[in-house]
């Protein structure tokens, strides 16, 4: 069996990929975008000598709890082709506009430094959903200059857009493969023709320009050698810290028998296997990006010791993703009980529980009772920032979305930074003991 067709660059050095997939997370319902991109990369793999892991990059393929900004900007700075899944949501997404702008600047600088009078266009817009050419929601000029219609891609694509073709693969069992083959051929031609130099992209994503909003299309990117803060401190309610209160496979084996949903690191926890095999924090990242928030996955290590204090002091948002099985571990019980006393307006808790996990299903009542005992105040006062018994990926993502909406409302509208709920005890944030804790 071949490896996954997109690049999983998990902190193993700089990323070098052929294709960067740019898309709005909200368009990836039922992972249709991911499904298509896998088909496209497999087609390219069959017709080239490229290694499967080096063909494409998409942010859902990155390992969680790592330096996601560096991974993403490395991919943007090294890719040869920029594949944009355009839709009304895509053009309304600030992050997508920044991705487009970075690649367009790479292409512009290459053209200006190349004596050749003509250069191929390495941005390929793919019409995920049909877009208007005029009106308030019209395609931005920077994108309308590179239109997505090509007779070789077929009539169905031109009339309906790609989403319907992916969603109805059986109906379009001829048109869809032909589309993938034709697009794969075009992408391969551009990969082979591309001579774009590597561009060191600033990890300070907030400082980048949204190409879809910039009134002056001649705005320039910082020079590649310009200094920048490679690790800016996140601050403000647009920044969301996500941390997983789970355990490693070895540790969790002391309290339960089935450890198949766990990995070598606590953030590898994937409770929705086998239907959704990815680590659960990845789905939370997806939701945050859909909401135009900036997610910062953090592992339970020394940097997380001040997680909750920082969220309150810097007016940030934070979510703890809690594995109910860890409530049976003494190293977690006291810390979670102390956390419950704070009732912070900046921090929420979500508790996944998969019905596909037989052991969890059998022990559901016991585990829920443990969670209620340790987080008594959150359950007693029915805190809207506490969501539990999330049995599917869909319910988990909805829970994360609801918590983020409520946290944002509280931080923006009702409370000042570092202020708590009147009448409740506030104590120093607890140390959530985890792997590597001293």
N, C-alpha and C positions, 0 to 999 in steps of 0.2 A: 504493500500500500504506500502510495507516495505521501510525502509530507504536505502540510497545509500550503496552498498556493500563495498566501500572502505572508509578508515578512513579520515574524514574531521576534523583534529585536528586544530582548529582555535584559537590558543593562550589560550587554556583552560587547561594548565598544560602539563606535560610530556606525550609523545606519547608512547603507548604500543600497538603494532600490531603483528599479526601472520605472515603476508607475506609482504615483501618489493618488489615492482615491479620495476625492473631496466630496462630501455629502452632508446633508442635514440629518441629524440623528432621528428626527421625527419622521423622516421618510423611510426609515428602516423597520417599519412595522413587520412583524413576523420574519424579520431578518431577510427581507426580499432583496435589499441592496447587497447584503453580504452574500446571498445565494448567487446573484448575478456575477458579482466580482470573482467568486470562486470559479464559476463557469468560464469567464473570460480568461483568467490566469491559467486555467488548465488548458484552454485552447492554445494560448501562447506557448505554454510549456511543450505542447506536442509538436509545435511547428518551429521551435528554436532549440538551441542548446543551453538556454538559460536554466540555472538552478531554480527549483520550485520556490525556495525560500527567499530568493532575491528578486522575484518578479514584481510583486506589488506590496503596497503598504496601506493599511487602513487602521484608524485609531482603536477600533474595537479589538484588534489583534495584539495590542501591546500588553505586556504583563503589568498587572496592577501593583500598586505600592512601590513603584519605581519612579525615576525622574522622567515623568511623562512629557514634560515640556521639551526636554532635551531630545527625547526619542522622536517627537513629532517634528521639531524644527530641524533635526538632522535629516529626517526623511524629506522634508520640503527643500532642504538645501542641496540634496544629492540626486533627487529623482530626475529622470530624463523626460518623462511625459506626465502631464497633469490632467487627470480624468475627472471632470466635474459633472456630478449627477444633478443637473439643473432642474429646478421646480420653483413654484412661488415661495415655498418655505426656504429653499436654499438661498434665494436672493434676499430674504428677510433675516437671514442668520448672520450675525456679526462675525462669528468665528470663520464661517465659510468665506466671507468677504476678505478676511485677513489672509487666509490660505491662498486665495486667488491672487491677491496683491503681491505676496512674496514671490510666487512663481513668475508672475508677469514681470516683476522687476528683474529677476534672474535672466529672463529671456530678453528684456530690453537691453540690459547691460552687455549681454553677449552680442546682440546685433550691433550695438554701437561700437564694440571693440573688434568687430569682424569686417574686413575689407569687402567681403562678398556683399553684393547689393541685394540679394534675396536670401531669405532664411525661412524654413518651414515654420508653421505655427504648431507649437508643442502643447498648447492647451486644447483639449478635446472636450467640448460640451456634449454630454449625452442627455437627451430629453427624457428625464424620469417622469415628469408630469408636463403636460402641455402648458406653455406660458403665453401670456399676452404680449403682443408687440407694441400696444399702445395703452394709455391710461395710467392710473396711479400705481397699479401693480405690474407695470410693464417691465420687460427685461432691461436691466441697466445697460447703458451704452457700451461700457467696457466689454459686456458679454454679447450684446446684439451684433457687435462687429465680427464676432466669430460664431456664426449660426450653426445650429446642430443638425440641419437637414443634409442628407447625402443620399442620392437615389440608390446607392449600393446597399444601404441599410434597410431598404424594403418599405412597402406601402403601409403595412400594419403599424410599424414603428412611427412613421410620419403622421398617421391618423390618430393613433391612440397613446403614443408614448410607451416607454419601456416598462413601467410598473405593471401595466395590465398584461403585457406579454409574459413577464416573470410569474405574476400571480396566476395566470391561466396557461401554464406551460402545456398542459395536455391539449387544450384547444388550439394553441399555436405551436404544435409539436414540429411543424415544418418551418414556420416563419422565425421562431425564436432561435433555433440552432443556426439558421442562415444569418441572422443578425449577429450572433456571437462570432461566427466565422469571419464575416465581413469586417466587423469592428476590430477583431483580433488581428486581422491582416493589416489594417491601417495603423494600429498601435505598434505592431512589430516594425513596420516601415519607419515610423518615427523614432523608435528606440534605436534602430540601426543608424539613422541619420543624425541623431542628436549629438551635439558636441558641447552641450551646456556645461560650463565649469561648475565646480562645487561652490556653493555660496554659504558662508557662515551666517546663519539666521539668528537674530537675537532671541533669547529665551524669554525675554520680557514681552510676552504676547500682547499685553495691554497697550504697549507703545506702537504696535503695528497699525497700518492703515486699512480700513475697510474699503476695498476697491469699489464696492457697490454704492457707497455713500460719498466717496471723494469727489468734490465738484471739479477739481483740477486733475485731469488724467495725466498730467505731466509731473505730478508729485514724485519725488525721488526717494528711494530707499537709502538708509545710511550706507556708507561705503562698507564693503565686506570687512575691512580691517579696522573699522571704527570700534572703540572700546564700548562695552555695555555691561550692565549688571547682569551676570549670568544666572543669578539666583535671587531675584527680588523677593522681598518679604511680602507674602500675600496679606492683604488687609481689606476691610470693608465687606459689606454683606453680599457682594457678588462672588466672594471667594468661599468655597465650601471644602472643609476638611472631612475626608471620609476615612474611617478606621474600622477595622474588623476585630471585634472581640471574640475571637475563635482560638483554636489551638492547632498544633501540628498533628499529623497522623500518629506520631509516637505518643504524644501527650494525651490525646483524646482516647487512646486505646486503654487508658486506665479507668475510664468511666463508661465506655460503651464498646460493643463488639464490632459493629460495622464501621470501618474507617475509610470506606471507599470515596467519600466526598471530601476528604482532607488530603493535604499534600505536605511537602517538606517545610512550608512556611504557613503561618496562620492565615495569611491573606489568600492562600490557595483554596480556601474553603469554597466548595461549589455545591450547595445544598440541593439544587434543582436538577442534579444528574438523574437519569441519563438524558431527559428531554432538553435540558439546557446545561451543557457540560462546562461552561465557562465559570470562572470565579465570580461570586456574587457581587463583589465590589465593582466589577466591570459594568454591570447593569445600572448601578447607582451613578457611575461616571456618565453613562449614556444619558440618563435623565437630567443630570446637572447641565450637560452640554445642550440638550434640547431646550433648556430654560435659559440659555445664554448666561449660565453661571460658569465659573472657572473651578473645576474640581481638583483637589490636591489629595490623592490617596496617600495615607501614611501607615506604615507598619507599626506594630507594637514594639518599639525599640526606644533608645534613649531620647530620640527626637519627639516622641509622643508623650513624654512625661508631663510636658506643659501644654498639651493639646487643649484641654478644656479651659485652662486659665487664659491661654492666648486667644481663644475664640471669644471669650467675654471681654478681654481687655482691648482687642483690636476690632471689636464689633463684627467679627466674622460669623459664619454659620458652621456648624459641625454636626455630623451624624455618626452615631455608633451603630454598627451593624452587628447585632448580638446573636451568637449561636446559643440557643437555650441549653444545650448540653454543657456549656461551660459553667452554668450555674451550679453544677454538681462538683465543681473543682474549687477547693478551698482558696486557691490563689486568686480566684475571681470574686468570690462571694462578698468579702468585706469591701472590696473596691466598688462593686456595683451597689451595695447597700449605702455606702457613703455618697456615691453619685446621686442616688435617689433623694437624698436629703436636700440637694441644691435646687432642684427644679429650675434649672437655668433656662433663660429665654433664648439662648443662642444655640443650645445643643438638643438634638432629638435622638430618639432610639427607634430602630426598626428591627423586628425579630422574624426572620424567615423560618418557615417550617414546611418541609416538602411532604406531600402525601405519598410520593413515590418511595420515600424512605420508610421501609417497613418498621424498623426499630423505633424511629421517631414517631410514627403513627401509633404504634402500640403504647408508647409512653407519653403520648401527647398531653393527657390530663396531668400527669405527674410533672412534666417539664413546664407546663403552663403555670402550675401551682408554684413551682420554684421561682419562675420569673416574677409572678405576682408578689411573692413574699419579699424578694430582693428589691423590686421596684414598686413597692406598695403605694407610695405617694402618687406616682405617675398613673397607676391603675385606679387608685381610689378617687382621684380628682379628675379622672378621664382626660388626661392631658392630650391635646390634639397633636402634640409633637411626639407621641408614643404610639407606635403601630406594631401590633403583634399578630401572630398566627397567619402570616402571609404565605399562603400555600402554593402559589404559582409565581412564575417570573412576572406575569402581568400584574398580579396583585402586589408583588414586591415593588415594582416600578411605580405603581399608583401610590403605594404607601410612601415611598421616598419623595414623590412629587408633592403629595399632600403635606408632608412634614416640611419640605423646603418652602412651600408657599406660606405655611403658618409661621415658620421661623422668620422669613423675610418680612411678613406683616408685623410681627412683634418688634423686630429690630428697627424697621423703618418708621413705624407709626406710633408705637405705644411706649417704647422704652429707650432710655439713653444707654450708651455703652456701660458695661460693668454694673448694671442695675438689675436687681432681682425682683421676685414677686413678693409683695408686701405680706408680712406675717409668717413667712417661712424661714427656717434656719438656713443660713449660708455658711459653708465651711470651706477650708482649703480643698482644692480639687484632689480627688483620690488618685493614687498611682495604680493604674490598671496593670497589675503584674502580668507579664507575658514572657515569651521565650527570650532569653538573654537578659532578663531582669536580674539585677544584683541585689 
